Structure formats: structure tokens, C-alpha cells
Amino acid sequence: MGVARDFDHFKPDTSLARIEPAGLSNPGSLVFNPEDVKPQDENVGDPGIRFPIRMKITIPYLFLALVIAMLGAYIVTQIVFDTIEERFTNQLLETRKIAAEWVVKEEDKLLETLRLVAHTNGTAEALGDNNAELLREISFPILLNASVEALEILDENSVSILSLRHRTGGLLEEYDASRGDNSFQDWEIVNLVLNQKVDQIGDKYAGIALAEWGDYFYVTGPIFNQNNELAGVILVGDSLEKIAQGIRETTISQVTIYNLEGQEITTTLIEPAAPLDQDLAREVITRQDDDSYFQEFSIANIDYQEVIAPLEVRSGADVGILGTSLAKTFLVQTSNITRFQIFGFATTAFLFIIAAGLFIADRFTKPLLKVVDASTQVAAGNLDITVSPSGNDEITELARSFNEMVTSLQRSESELIRAHDETIQAYDRTIEGWCKALELRDNVTEGHTQRVTELTILISREMGIPEQELVHIRRGALMHDIGKMAIPDSILKKPGALDDDEWLEMRKHPIYAYDMLSRISYLTPSLAIPYCHHEKWDGSGYPRGIGGEDIPLEARIFAIADVWDALCSDRPYRKAVPVETVLKYIEENKEQHFDPDVVDAFLVVYHQYLENGSENKSSST
């Protein structure tokens, strides 16, 4: 059947972006103009800044500095009055204490080595068999690993089955081995073990031995066979020279080991010191728990002071006298008490500063955080937020200024929204005026524009298009034939059929519409219908010949509304086509002229609003 010359259908170019008019894309947004904010009279409602933030920060730290200075002066005074002589004496006494602890650790090491050798499988059997080589294989790795200098394994007659002694000046693993030495028979620490004497802490003993091979500190203990019978004696020891050197490296003092009569055995001094006075040596042993004993001497023009104490072993027995000495020119360190005072003062001051800083920071950041939080909400569009100012400093002024700014923004937003609404209304009235002017020019289409607009809205809603998009569809439907304003009257009002050249010109009206409207950013989102309402689903439409879903959805919807109203209305050149014929035509042109989904939505709208002649109901929807 023939269809009127004012349709042939369409769908817009997807390249037509939806662009809001400049400055009006979001009526809720604000354009802040600094000139809109009038300076406030400084004398009106402004209590002034009486306590600046600088002062609030400075005063607590001045007070803190004063407290620290007073405590520092006290500590320095204590250090000054803790005299050089007292500190030297305290340092010397500390070397004695450290030396005694070092001897205890040395004895523990020797005891551990002794137990490892004595309790290793095969030791007692090898001793019973006089197998020195097997004893060496068992004991040498243990001796080497513990860095112990001497090992003696004796039989029940105090005769050496195996003697391992580190070679003087040799490498770490160089030991001399021998056997058959019977010089141990008179050693008290050996006889105590052979006689199976047991004291309060066990059956092991320690002592100093002045032997032909050197002066050693030994720990002795028994070796039992499988029948728990005494098989022999084991001695493990280090030279007194090694012990003295170890104490020196630990205490940084010179070390001298004397026998119980006060005669020097070994020393780390560059030359031997004079023997201890026998009375002094005796008093050191007898009154060791009551007093500390000192002596002074000079070596190589260096004056030393030495603290003297008994050299005790595990049972509390005194096996010698230990002296630790410092040159009087030694760099005196502060005493432990003074060091603890300084450390305590520094720690307390540090913690106090941190606490003061946290307290001050908390006091200042809380109101600032309120302003920051409020600013974030304002940036998100909430202009109902305010900050409660409290205080009389810059932060309070900031809060007041912030509230004034928000109030100004609220006024600006209201004015902008009102201006935007007025502008929108003016634009819409202009569009309606254009459409009315077109209808007055072409009375053939009188009333057509309003009807197809209402029907297009109904179909759009049926297809689930969001309400905010309908305003653009409505504008596009109203302006769908706006391009005909550029068509000459000779063509537009011609009563008869158009020739080929006239049809060519008539089909340019979507292009004319695009040229007219695309220059207006406000109308850009509404261009799809004026530009594409004569495109067809199968691509045979105009002006671009696009098809399918390349045609914008709003143009596909409008195409059916346009055809329906055009065919159902009387025209000068024909009478209205029967409704059944129009419905059949639309059904037959699925997937040719029309989008099938839009046809289905139109039929739903038809049966709801148009079937019973209640088209007027659509205008109230």
C-alpha cells in the first residue's frame, strides 16, 4: 500500500553524544564565583583571635623545655658530684665482679666438657682396656669443639692413660698426646675423686695445678663403668694464662692470678707486679665477704690500682687470689647508677614529649577534622552541613568562614537552580513555538506533532526507558520535522505527488534538522529523532541508510508512532487508513521497516490505550 510522503523510517547515529548545555549539565552543581562573596565587616559578629594557634603550640613546649632543663641540670649535678675517684673505684669494683662471673662461666664450660667425655659411650670401656687411642678418638672432637686446652684421663692408680694438651703457639687443632704420667698422685682434686668424696654439690672438684707442663685450672670428676664402679678420673682444664687473657678482654683491665700465699702465678701486665703482702693475702681470704681490698703499684712508669678478691670455685673453695687493675689514667666511665639515671631521664623525657605531642595534636586536629569532614560532605553535594565553632583561635575563624561559605553556596545553588529551571522552560517554550510555526506553515500536519510525541512517550515507558531520558525524547519528537522549515513551499505544500528531484529535496529535511540543532548543545541529546526518524530496520531508509540497532532506540520508537499517526489521520491527498490495515502493515514490516521489539511494545500500548478509541487517555498519562 502507499504510505504518506512525510515518513520512511529511521534511527540516529550512535556518535551523537548526549551533551548537556554548558554549565547546566547538573543543576545541583555550583559554579563558585569569588566575587559573589562580599567581604564581611571585621567588626560585625567577629570576636577576634585572642589565643593564636602558634601561642597554643609554643607555650606547652616552652613549659616542657623548662622541665627538661631542670631535670637535666639535676642529672648533670649528680654526675659532677659523683667524683672522678668514686667513679674510678666503682669501675674497678665492677671489673672484679665481671672477672668473678667470667671464672664461673669458665668452670661451667669445663664441667660440661668433662660430662660429655665421661658419659660418651665407650669411654669407660676404653679406660678399662687401657685403650688410649680409642679414648683419643672419643675425646678429641669434644675437646676441640669446646676449645679446651687440656684433658687428662687417669686410671685408679692416678696414672695417665691419655693426656691431651694444646701445643703452645700451635694451631687450634694441634694437641700433644701422651700417657703414663704419674705426677697426679699428690693432687688433692684427684684424690678426692678417687676416694669418692661427695660434697654438697656433687662429686666434681676444681682447683689450680702448677704442673711441669704449665699452670692450669682443672675440673675433675669420676668415670664409672657399666657396673657403676669407679674406673678412673678425668681432668679437663685451661691454662691460667688463657683464663687471665680472657678476663682481660672482657673487663679491659689487667689481670693477675696469685696463689693463696700471694705469690704471682700469671699476669697480663707487661712485667710481674710485686707479690702480695702475706697479711693482706690472708685478710683477703678470711674477710672476703666484709670488705674490698685494694693495692697500688707502678710498672713502666704507669700507676695502677688493683682490686683483690679470692678466686673461688664451684664448691665455694678458694683456690687462689684474683687481682684486676686499671691504670689511674684510665678513661673513667659513669657508674651504673648514673647511667641508669641518664637513661631513665632520657626515656622519661622522650615519653613525656610524645605524650605532650599527642595531646596537643589531638586538641588541634579534632576541630580541623570536623572541618575536613564537613568539606568532604560539601564536595559530595551536601550543603546542609555546618561546623560548630568553639574557641577563639584561627581554627574557630576557619569554622565560621566555612559556615559562611556553605551559606553562600546554598544561596548560589538556589539561584542557579531557579535560573536553570527558567532557562529550561524558555527553551521548551521556544521548541513548542518552532513546532507551532511549522504546523502553521504546513497545515497538513496540524495536531500530528503532539499526537506522535505522546505516543512515543507511551512506547518508551513500555520499553523501560528511564524517566530522565524521556525529556530528551519528548523534545526530539516535537522537533522531528523541524528540518522541513528549510524545504521550499513549492515542495512542502504541493497538493499532488512529488517528482524525483522534489523527493530528493524533501529527504534532506533530517539533514537540515541536524544542521540546525547540532549547533545547540542543549538540544544535542534530542537529535536522534529529528536526524534518524526516516531510517529503516533493514537499512533502506534515509538520510544515512543505517539499519538494525545502529539506529538509536528513540528513533526506532518514534518511527512506529509516526507511521501510525500518519496512516490513521486524514490528509488532503487521501483519507485515513483503517486501523486494522495499519496494524497489519506494521506487523508485516517487522524486521524491514520496524524494530521487532518496538513493534511488540507498540502493540501492548495499542491494546491498553488506543484500541477502544481512548487515545486521549495517553495525554493524561
Secondary structure, 3 states (H helix, E strand, C coil): CCCCCCCCCCCCCCCCCCCCCCCCCCCCCCCCCHHHCCCCCCCCCCCCCCCCHHHHHHHHHHHHHHHHHHHHHHHHHHHHHCCHHHHHHHHHHHHHHHHHHHHHHHHHHHHHHHHHHHCCCCHHHHHHCCCHHHHHHHHHHHHHHHCCCEEEEECCCCCEEEEEEECCCCCCCCEEEECCCCCCCCCHHHHHHHCCCCECCECCEEEEEEECCEEEEEEEEEEECCCCCEEEEEEEEEEHHHHHHHHHHHHCCEEEEECCCCCEEEECCCCCCCCCCHHHHHHHHHCCCCCCEEEEEEECCEEEEEEEEEEECCCCCEEEEEEEEEECCCCCCCCHHHHHHHHHHHHHHHHHHHHHHHHHHHHHHHHHHHHHHHHHHHHCCCCCCCCCCCCCCHHHHHHHHHHHHHHHHHHHHHHHHHHHHHHHHHHHHHHHHHHHHHHHHCHHHCCHHHHHHHHHHHHHHHCCCCHHHHHHHHHHHHCCCHHHHHCCHHHHCCCCCCCHHHHHHHCCHHHHHHHHHCCCHHHHHHCHHHHHCCCCCCCCCCCCCCCHHHCCHHHHHHHHHHHHHHHHCCECCECCCCHHHHHHHHHHCECCCECHHHHHHHHHHHHHHHCCCCCHHHHCC
